[in-house]
Amino acid sequence: MANQRQIGETYNYMDEIFRMSFGDNADITCAMYNGDFSKSLEQAQSEKHEYILNALNVQESSTLLDIGCGWGPLLMKAKQRKANGIGLTLSTKQADSCKAHELQVYVKDWKEISSDPTFEKFDAIASVGSFEHFCSIEEYLANQQEDIYQEFFKFCYDRLQSGGRLFLQTMMWGRNAPSYEEISLKAMWGSNEYLVAVLEKFYPGSWLPYGQEQVVKIAAPYFKLVSLNNGRKDYIQTMNEWNKRLNSPSFKKLIKVFSLIPYFLKDKSFRYKIESLIFLKGYNRECFIREIMDHERIVFERLS
C-alpha cells in the first residue's frame, strides 16, 4: 500500500498548483458526464458527488466515512445535506486544506483506525480514487493483492451499519494493459510499456486492480453488488478539462512552478512525474484512450 511519504510525493508537491487550478476543495478524480460532454467540469463533478451520496442513501444526520478524501469535495457536499462526514487522507496538505474549511479529516491510513472509537459504525463509506493505492507493486509480486482487498472489504463490513452501503470509484487495468514483466523505462518512448513504467513513478506504492470482476468477486463474502458504472470515457473528458485549467496562465501559478525547479533538478522520479503530465496531453489520459487502463464506479450493500 502507498504510504504517507509516497502519497505526499504524488500530491503534496502539486498541492498549491492543483488548488489554484481547481479550487480549494479540488477534486482530481474522474467526473461524471453520462455521455453529455457539453457539461462543464464543475457541473460534472457536482453531479458525481450527488450520484455518490444518492447511491449511498446519505441524508440529514447520516454518518459517512470518506477514505482518501482528498481536498474534501465529497465531504463538503455531504455537509450541505447536513450529514456527518469524516475523512481520511495520507496527504498533510490535503488535510490542512480540509480543516481550514471546518471538515473533520484525519491523516490516517484506514488500517490504523480499527480500534479507534471515533470510527465505530457508519451508514455509508466512500472510496473515491483511493482503492487504486491500496496494493503496492511489491505486494502484487508477493501475491498479496487479493488478500489486501479482502482485508479492506472486511474492514468496511465491520464499520458499516446493517444494510449500509460502500461506494468505490477506482482505476483498473484495461484489456490492453502490458504485463508487469513487460513494463520498462527502457521500452520505446510512447509505447504502452513505457507509459505504464513512467506512471509507476507518478504513483509510487500503487498497483491497480485487474477489472471489476476481480473486485466484485473479492467483495462477495461481505457485500452484494448494487450497480456498476464505467467511467473510462468520462475520465478522458475530465483530463481534457484538467489540461485546460492547469495550462491557464496565472502569475501565482507561474511562481509556484518555478519553486519546483529544485525538485526537478535533483529528483529523477519528479522529472518523470512532470513528463507524464506534459507529453501526449498526459500519460494517464493516453492510457485510458488506449484502454491500457479502465475505470469503474461500484456500489455495494453490506450483507446482513
C-alpha positions as CSV (number, residue, x, y, z in Angstrom):
1,M,0.0,0.0,0.0
2,A,1.2,3.5,-0.8
3,N,2.4,5.1,2.5
4,Q,2.3,8.7,3.7
5,R,5.6,9.6,2.1
6,Q,4.6,8.2,-1.3
7,I,1.2,9.9,-1.3
8,G,3.0,13.1,-0.3
9,E,5.3,12.7,-3.3
10,T,2.3,12.4,-5.5
11,Y,0.1,15.2,-4.2
12,N,1.9,17.5,-1.8
13,Y,4.4,18.9,-4.4
14,M,1.5,19.9,-6.6
15,D,-1.0,20.9,-3.8
16,E,-1.0,24.7,-4.5
17,I,-1.0,24.3,-8.3
18,F,-4.0,21.9,-8.1
19,R,-5.9,24.3,-5.8
20,M,-5.1,27.3,-7.9
21,S,-6.4,25.4,-10.9
22,F,-9.4,23.6,-9.5
23,G,-10.3,25.5,-6.3
24,D,-9.6,24.9,-2.5
25,N,-11.9,21.8,-2.5
26,A,-10.3,20.4,-5.7
27,D,-11.5,17.1,-7.0
28,I,-8.8,15.4,-9.0
29,T,-10.8,12.2,-9.6
30,C,-12.9,11.3,-12.6
31,A,-16.0,13.5,-13.1
32,M,-19.4,12.1,-14.3
33,Y,-20.7,13.2,-17.7
34,N,-23.0,10.3,-18.5
35,G,-22.3,10.8,-22.2
36,D,-23.0,14.6,-22.2
37,F,-19.6,16.1,-22.7
38,S,-21.1,19.6,-23.1
39,K,-21.3,19.8,-19.3
40,S,-18.7,22.0,-17.6
41,L,-16.1,20.2,-15.4
42,E,-17.7,21.7,-12.3
43,Q,-21.2,20.5,-13.2
44,A,-19.9,17.0,-14.0
45,Q,-18.0,16.8,-10.6
46,S,-21.1,18.1,-8.7
47,E,-23.3,15.6,-10.4
48,K,-20.8,12.8,-9.5
49,H,-20.9,13.9,-5.8
50,E,-24.7,13.8,-5.9
51,Y,-24.7,10.4,-7.6
52,I,-22.4,9.0,-4.9
53,L,-24.4,10.4,-2.0
54,N,-27.7,9.2,-3.5
55,A,-26.2,5.8,-4.2
56,L,-25.1,5.6,-0.5
57,N,-28.6,6.9,0.7
58,V,-26.8,9.8,2.6
59,Q,-29.4,12.1,4.2
60,E,-29.5,14.5,7.0
61,S,-27.7,13.1,10.1
62,S,-26.3,10.2,8.1
63,T,-22.7,9.2,9.0
64,L,-20.2,8.9,6.2
65,L,-16.6,7.8,6.2
66,D,-14.7,9.1,3.1
67,I,-11.5,7.0,2.7
68,G,-9.0,9.0,0.7
69,C,-11.0,12.2,0.9
70,G,-8.5,14.4,-0.9
71,W,-9.3,18.1,-0.5
72,G,-12.8,17.3,0.7
73,P,-15.2,17.8,-2.2
74,L,-17.5,14.9,-1.3
75,L,-17.4,15.8,2.4
76,M,-18.4,19.4,1.5
77,K,-21.4,18.1,-0.5
78,A,-22.4,15.8,2.4
79,K,-22.2,18.7,4.8
80,Q,-24.7,20.6,2.6
81,R,-27.1,17.7,3.2
82,K,-26.4,18.1,7.0
83,A,-24.8,14.7,7.1
84,N,-21.9,13.9,9.4
85,G,-18.8,13.2,7.4
86,I,-15.3,12.1,8.5
87,G,-12.4,11.9,6.0
88,L,-9.1,10.1,5.9
89,T,-6.1,11.1,3.8
90,L,-2.4,10.4,3.8
91,S,-1.6,13.9,2.5
92,T,-0.9,16.5,5.1
93,K,-1.5,19.3,2.6
94,Q,-4.9,17.9,1.8
95,A,-5.8,17.5,5.5
96,D,-4.8,21.1,6.2
97,S,-7.0,22.4,3.4
98,C,-9.9,20.3,4.6
99,K,-9.6,21.6,8.2
100,A,-9.4,25.2,7.0
101,H,-12.9,24.5,5.7
102,E,-14.1,23.0,9.0
103,L,-14.2,19.4,7.8
104,Q,-13.3,16.6,10.1
105,V,-10.3,15.0,8.5
106,Y,-7.5,12.8,9.9
107,V,-4.1,12.0,8.4
108,K,-4.5,8.2,8.8
109,D,-4.5,5.0,6.8
110,W,-7.7,3.0,7.1
111,K,-5.7,0.2,8.6
112,E,-4.8,2.4,11.6
113,I,-8.3,3.0,12.8
114,S,-9.5,-0.4,13.7
115,S,-9.6,0.2,17.5
116,D,-10.3,3.9,17.4
117,P,-13.8,4.7,18.9
118,T,-14.0,7.7,16.6
119,F,-14.5,5.3,13.7
120,E,-17.1,2.8,15.1
121,K,-20.1,2.5,12.8
122,F,-21.1,4.4,9.7
123,D,-24.2,4.5,7.5
124,A,-22.0,4.8,4.4
125,I,-18.4,4.5,3.3
126,A,-16.9,6.1,0.1
127,S,-13.6,5.4,-1.5
128,V,-13.2,7.7,-4.5
129,G,-9.8,7.2,-6.2
130,S,-8.0,5.7,-3.2
131,F,-8.6,2.0,-3.8
132,E,-6.0,2.1,-6.6
133,H,-3.3,3.0,-4.0
134,F,-4.1,0.1,-1.6
135,C,-1.8,-2.5,-3.2
136,S,1.9,-1.8,-4.0
137,I,3.9,-3.4,-6.8
138,E,5.9,-5.3,-4.1
139,E,2.7,-6.7,-2.6
140,Y,1.3,-7.6,-6.0
141,L,4.5,-9.5,-6.8
142,A,4.2,-11.3,-3.5
143,N,0.7,-12.4,-4.5
144,Q,-0.9,-10.3,-1.7
145,Q,-3.2,-8.2,-3.8
146,E,-6.4,-10.1,-3.3
147,D,-5.6,-10.5,0.5
148,I,-5.3,-6.8,0.8
149,Y,-8.6,-6.1,-1.0
150,Q,-10.3,-8.8,1.2
151,E,-8.9,-7.1,4.3
152,F,-10.4,-3.8,3.1
153,F,-13.8,-5.2,2.4
154,K,-13.8,-6.9,5.8
155,F,-12.9,-3.5,7.4
156,C,-15.8,-1.8,5.6
157,Y,-18.2,-4.6,6.6
158,D,-17.2,-4.2,10.2
159,R,-17.6,-0.4,10.1
160,L,-20.9,-0.3,8.3
161,Q,-24.4,-0.5,9.9
162,S,-26.6,-3.3,8.7
163,G,-27.7,-2.5,5.2
164,G,-25.1,0.2,4.9
165,R,-23.5,0.9,1.5
166,L,-20.0,1.2,0.1
167,F,-19.0,3.2,-3.0
168,L,-15.8,2.5,-4.9
169,Q,-14.5,4.6,-7.7
170,T,-11.2,3.3,-9.0
171,M,-8.9,3.0,-11.9
172,M,-8.2,-0.6,-13.1
173,W,-6.1,-2.3,-15.6
174,G,-7.8,-2.4,-19.0
175,R,-7.8,-5.0,-21.8
176,N,-4.6,-3.7,-23.4
177,A,-2.5,-3.4,-20.2
178,P,1.0,-4.8,-20.6
179,S,2.2,-7.4,-18.0
180,Y,4.4,-6.4,-15.2
181,E,7.4,-8.1,-16.8
182,E,6.9,-6.0,-20.0
183,I,6.9,-2.5,-18.4
184,S,10.2,-0.7,-18.6
185,L,11.6,2.8,-18.8
186,K,13.9,1.3,-21.5
187,A,10.9,0.4,-23.7
188,M,10.3,2.5,-26.8
189,W,9.1,6.0,-25.8
190,G,5.4,6.3,-26.1
191,S,4.8,2.6,-26.1
192,N,2.2,1.0,-23.7
193,E,5.1,-0.5,-21.7
194,Y,6.9,2.9,-21.4
195,L,3.8,4.8,-20.4
196,V,3.0,2.4,-17.5
197,A,6.6,2.5,-16.3
198,V,6.5,6.3,-16.1
199,L,3.1,6.3,-14.3
200,E,4.6,3.9,-11.8
201,K,6.9,6.8,-10.9
202,F,3.9,9.1,-10.6
203,Y,2.0,6.8,-8.3
204,P,4.7,5.1,-6.2
205,G,3.5,2.3,-4.0
206,S,0.4,1.7,-6.1
207,W,-0.7,-1.2,-8.4
208,L,-4.1,-1.3,-10.0
209,P,-6.8,-4.0,-9.6
210,Y,-7.5,-6.3,-12.6
211,G,-11.0,-5.3,-13.6
212,Q,-14.3,-5.1,-11.8
213,E,-14.7,-8.9,-11.9
214,Q,-11.8,-9.3,-9.5
215,V,-13.1,-6.6,-7.2
216,V,-16.7,-7.9,-7.1
217,K,-15.5,-11.4,-6.5
218,I,-13.4,-10.5,-3.5
219,A,-16.2,-8.3,-2.0
220,A,-18.8,-11.1,-2.4
221,P,-18.4,-12.6,1.2
222,Y,-19.3,-9.2,2.7
223,F,-21.3,-7.2,0.1
224,K,-23.8,-7.7,-2.7
225,L,-23.3,-5.7,-5.9
226,V,-25.9,-2.9,-6.4
227,S,-24.6,-1.3,-9.5
228,L,-21.7,-0.8,-11.9
229,N,-20.9,2.4,-13.9
230,N,-18.0,2.5,-16.3
231,G,-16.2,5.9,-16.4
232,R,-13.3,5.4,-18.9
233,K,-14.7,7.9,-21.4
234,D,-15.6,10.3,-18.6
235,Y,-12.0,10.2,-17.4
236,I,-10.7,11.1,-20.8
237,Q,-13.0,14.2,-20.9
238,T,-12.1,15.0,-17.3
239,M,-8.4,15.1,-18.1
240,N,-9.1,17.2,-21.2
241,E,-10.7,19.8,-18.9
242,W,-7.9,19.4,-16.3
243,N,-5.3,20.2,-19.1
244,K,-7.1,23.5,-19.9
245,R,-7.1,24.6,-16.3
246,L,-3.6,23.5,-15.5
247,N,-2.3,25.3,-18.6
248,S,-4.3,28.5,-18.0
249,P,-2.0,31.5,-17.3
250,S,-1.6,32.7,-13.8
251,F,1.3,34.8,-12.2
252,K,0.9,33.0,-8.9
253,K,0.9,29.6,-10.6
254,L,4.0,30.5,-12.5
255,I,5.8,31.5,-9.3
256,K,4.8,28.1,-7.8
257,V,6.0,26.3,-10.9
258,F,9.4,28.0,-10.7
259,S,9.6,26.9,-7.0
260,L,9.5,23.3,-8.2
261,I,12.7,23.6,-10.2
262,P,15.0,22.3,-7.4
263,Y,12.9,19.1,-7.2
264,F,13.1,18.8,-11.0
265,L,16.9,19.1,-10.9
266,K,17.6,16.7,-8.0
267,D,14.8,14.1,-8.2
268,K,14.7,11.9,-11.3
269,S,11.3,10.5,-10.2
270,F,9.9,14.0,-10.0
271,R,11.1,14.6,-13.6
272,Y,9.1,11.5,-14.7
273,K,6.0,13.0,-12.9
274,I,6.4,16.2,-14.9
275,E,6.9,14.2,-18.1
276,S,3.7,12.2,-17.5
277,L,1.7,15.4,-17.2
278,I,3.2,17.2,-20.2
279,F,3.6,14.8,-23.1
280,L,0.8,13.2,-25.1
281,K,-1.6,15.6,-23.2
282,G,-0.9,13.4,-20.1
283,Y,0.1,9.7,-19.9
284,N,-2.9,8.9,-17.7
285,R,-5.2,10.2,-20.4
286,E,-3.4,8.3,-23.1
287,C,-3.7,5.1,-21.1
288,F,-7.4,5.5,-21.0
289,I,-7.6,6.2,-24.7
290,R,-5.6,3.1,-25.5
291,E,-7.6,1.0,-22.9
292,I,-4.4,0.3,-21.0
293,M,-6.5,1.5,-18.0
294,D,-10.2,1.3,-17.3
295,H,-12.3,2.9,-14.7
296,E,-15.4,1.8,-12.6
297,R,-17.8,3.2,-10.2
298,I,-19.2,0.4,-8.0
299,V,-21.9,0.4,-5.4
300,F,-22.1,-2.3,-2.8
301,E,-24.5,-3.1,0.0
302,R,-23.5,-4.8,3.2
303,L,-24.8,-8.3,3.7
304,S,-26.7,-8.9,6.9
